[in-house]
Each structure stands twice: as C-alpha cells, then as structure tokens.
C-alpha cells in the first residue's frame, strides 16, 4: 500500500491504484472492445440493408449516423479519465447497452425477424442511443457529485 502526497488517501498496488484499476478497468476494456465491434457490425448491417439503394450519398449518410453514437462514446471514454468512478461506470455500461441493443435490433432486421421500413430502423436506433447517452451521463454525474460531497455540506 502507498500513501499519496497529501497523506490522506491509501491505494493498493493490487488493484492498480490508478483511476482504471480493478473491475472498472476491466469494464472499460470490455466496453471499448464491444463498442468497436458494435460500430463495425452496425455499419456493416447498415450498408447491407441499403445495398439496393443506388444513392451512395444516402448510404454514406446513414452509415455516419449509425456510427455517431459509438464515436461519441469512445471519445467520452478518452476524456473521462478525471471523471468519478460512478460516472465512468455509467459511461461504460451505456457503451455496452448501446452496442448490444443496436446489434440486436440491426441483426433482427437484417435477418428478417423484425419487419419495418429500412430507413426507420437505421434512423431511430441511433437517435435512441443518443437519447440514452444524454439521459444517463448527466444523471450519473449528478449522483456522483452527491456521493462525493462530505456529509453536512
């Protein structure tokens, strides 16, 4: 064990002692790998679903829209190093939910288990992902702020 410069906090070398030690670090790695796989799979299914559409530009715009939540989540992971553990855990959890949920819906549509207009699925799922990100992120930050305040202040 070691004591930081101020002498008020102990960290264990076993847990990594850093901001991403222990189970939070593992969750981060799993979430990043899942997001990468989800981004590739989602864009692939988007392009497959739109392969009959002769408009390259429209297919490209749909692919960018489907990719956008994944890019935002990975960028948030890059800047989240100073966020609280609760907020980072929420971010990594949202990454997993967006990835698994998106892939499940896109797969169900692509393989014929879900009947809907092609454009509808590939517009609504990224919009729902953005909505989830916009709701969970601030709530986790607020909860984290309340948890980190000393009692009585």
URGIJO-V607132 format. One record per helix or strand. SS is the DSSP state (hx for helix, st for strand). FROM is the first residue (numbers start at 0). LEN is the number of residues. If there is no record, write none. Layout:
ss=[SS/SS]
from=[FROM/FROM]
len=[LEN/LEN]
//
This chain:
ss=[st/st/hx/hx/hx/hx]
from=[1/9/21/55/84/117]
len=[2/2/28/27/26/31]
//
